[in-house]
Amino acid sequence: MVAYKNESKVVREIARQLRISSNTVSNFIRNPESDRRKKKTGR
């Protein structure tokens, strides 16, 4: 996703190409190092 952004593509265009939501794309571009999975509660 970051490579697409480096090519000056719009978030909506990246999302459409990857078939994921634009929110997911923008969150990933803002913080590419974060862990995307939800933490298990252990219960």
Residue pairs with C-beta under 8 A, 6 or more apart in sequence:
1 14
1 18
1 25
1 28
1 29
1 32
2 28
2 29
2 32
4 13
4 14
4 17
5 11
5 14
5 29
11 22
11 25
11 26
11 29
12 22
14 22
14 25
15 21
15 22
15 24
15 25
18 25
28 36
